[in-house]
Amino acid sequence: MNRKYRLTNSSDFQRVRHTGKSFAHPLAILLASANNLPISRFGFTTGKALGSAVRRNRAKRLLREAIREHVAAIEPGWDIVVIARPMIMESSWSEILLAITNLIQRAGLFGK
């Protein structure tokens, strides 16, 4: 994902976590907060409950790829944080893609 579309500062992650609206799914949690920018930015995180660093990084790669398929359709002006849940490691790619699509729809982030 291009650097301009990424959340990189921990202060941005904390702002989204505190002011954003959250949407949960058994595979992931999506937090969204308006950013007043002409683009939407994305951040990905995992907890230690997922296991080793290898498993956590794989979960983030899967989430990043699932979001990348929807970036063009997502309305600009949002900061979005996606948090992986442990069940993601046992899920197929189609289940992950469906989960992310469902979360984006429920959050109302698809452009008109």
C-alpha positions, 0 to 999 in steps of 0.5 A, a space after each residue: 500500500 502506498 505510503 500516503 494511504 498509511 497511518 504511521 504515527 501512534 498518535 493517529 492510531 490512538 486518535 482513531 481508537 478514542 474518537 472512531 466508531 468501531 465495527 466488529 466481526 469474528 475475524 477483525 475489528 474496524 475502527 473509522 474516524 473522519 480525518 478531513 483530508 482528501 484521502 483515506 488512510 489505513 492502519 493495521 494492528 494485531 495483538 499478541 493473542 495471535 501468536 508469534 511475530 510471523 503469525 501476526 505479520 501474516 495476519 496484517 499482510 492478509 488484512 492489507 491485501 483485503 483492504 487494497 482490493 477496496 481502496 478505490 471504492 472507499 470514500 475519501 476522508 477517513 482514517 481506518 484501523 483494522 485489528 486482526 482477531 485470532 480466528 483470522 489465522 484459521 480462515 480462508 482468503 474468501 472468508 477474510 475478504 467477505 469479512 472486510 467487505 462486510 465491515 466496510 459496508 456496515 461502517 458506511 465507507 463505500 463511496 456513492 
